[in-house]
Amino acid sequence: MEGNNQYPGEIEIIKKADTIIIDNISDSDKTVINILRDQVSQLKATNASLNVKLQTLREKHLPNIFLVEDDYDTTQLITETLQDDYNIIDVGNGIEALSILRKIGKVGSDIERIDTILLDINLPGMSGFALCHEIKKKMRLNIPIIVCTGRNTKSDVMKAVSAGAEDYIIKPFQEKTLVSKVGKWSKTRRKLAVR
């Protein structure tokens, strides 16, 4: 019995049941079933269309947070905390982040703007300090940067500020601290963009 599945999947069971049901019912019932199938298909298409429109509205009207973080659990926590009020764009290393930032608003880029950057310090490829310096001093992008790291010495804070960071959050952080700081800097950025 190689190659045969003893326990057919749900789709196979449904197809089998459909065949049995359709073979044993009247023509008028078959017509009703076909009408219902068409309506379900239309509802699925409408739902897919509404999801696309909703995503387009979110991208157009909600602030974009660029999360540069290599730790999966931290990325998940931040995303879950902010996703209702922000679009989260996340990358796991400094080099990829720099590449994306260089393309913002240009032809071929999916990202028109970034309102706030949440930046870890210990990143593969390029440290958060080096990335912050590149963004602020060399590229001269006017995007608020919030350093979000487990490094909590005074020299780390001073290094981040001298590289151009506007704020600093120490991990582990409280969700309300994250929400408050991201909200503050995103609003500041959006006000500047409107002018």
Secondary structure, DSSP 4 states (H G I P E B T S, - for coil): -TT--SS--HHHHHHHHHHHHHHTS-HHHHHHHHHHHHHHHHHHHHHHHHHHHHHHHHHHHSPEEEEE---HHHHHHHHHHHTTTSEEEEESSHHHHHHHHHHTTSTT-S----SEEEE-SS-SSS-HHHHHHIIIIIS-----EEEEES---HHHHHHHHHHT-SEEEESS--HHHHHHHHHHHHHHHHHHHH-
